[in-house]
Each structure stands twice: as C-alpha cells, then as structure tokens.
C-alpha cells in the first residue's frame, strides 16, 4: 500500500514537472521575436518613353501635329508595316472637337496635315468640309461615323479623305499624283499615326507577283 502511494505521489510530481517544463517552453517560444519578412521588390513596367517635336503649327484652331520619337516601337502583328515611315501624334480630344465642329458647307475650314514625302515632312494646307456618306436615318443611328474631304486651294487634284469611326481617325492624301497615308497604330497603350507613302518598298510588287 505504501509502495502504491509513493508511486502515485511520484507520478503527480512527474506530471507537475512536465507541465511546468511545457509552460516554460511555451513562454520561451512566445518571447522569441519573429524574423521580419523582407518585402519582395516591386518591378514596375518600363514606361513608353516618347519625345515629340512640333511639325505643323496651329492656326485657326487647327490641332498641332508633332513628330513622335518612340523607343522600341513595333507595329501591331496584323498591321502591314511600311519600310519607310515616321510616327506622329496630336491631341485626340482637340482633333475630335475640331472635326465634329466642321460643317457640311463646302470648303468652309482649313486643315494642315504632315505629308511624309521622300524621307522628309512637309506640312500642307487644305480646305476642309464634311461629306455625306449615308442617309439621315443611318447617320442618326451611327453618329460616330463621319467623313470629311479636303482640297488644295491651288490644285484641286490634291485631295484628302478623312474617316472617323468614333475611336480612330484615318487620313488618305493624294498629292502630286501620289497617295500618302496617315494611319493610327496602337503601341504600349497609346495611339500614334504612321505617315508613309503608298509606293513604299514593302508594298511594291515584283512583276511576277502582279
């Protein structure tokens, strides 16, 4: 009986000691300060750097045209890229306001456009007016679709066609018997306007391809 009592008493002391050791270990763990977690560095995307130079000055509220020097520029995959071109830009809101306020009255306004001719820019002035390309019902249904025409006051054979779809504006210029384009192209979240000629080397077909 005495032996059982001593064994039970020893077990109690053993449990108490184990509990104290566990409590002390737990308390010690609590005192250990966690190591600070180093935040991962945030990699910011490289900005689409662009420098601009004034090409065509502003007169009578006509939007500025600027030469855009864009680092790392690439044409979209589905765009038939010309071999020789230059990028331009203008204030989209100003151009939209300017064109939207142009009336149907013939040759009532002027517009200045940059033509990329023989590897150099030349700003040409044209008389501008809006044109009717659909009946009034369709026009009311699609108000964002607009077209404009322009003529060189000194040579009526030099003409311009401007088409707007509410998101982009395209220019096709016939000048001295040649055709030039100013086409919107998207790159790195911005819209630029590529100026090039229809007879660009990338578009000229060999005799066996015609």
Secondary structure, DSSP 8 states (H G I E B T S, - for coil): -HHHHHHHHHHHHHHHHHHHHHHHHHHHHHHS-----------------EEEEEEE---TT---EEEEEETT----TTS---SS-EEEE--HHHHHHHHHT--SSTT-EEEEEEEEETTEEEEEEEEEEEE--S-HHHHHH-TT-EEEEEEETTEEEEEEEEEE-SS-EEEEEEETTEEEEEEEEEETTEEEEEEEETT-TTT---GGG-
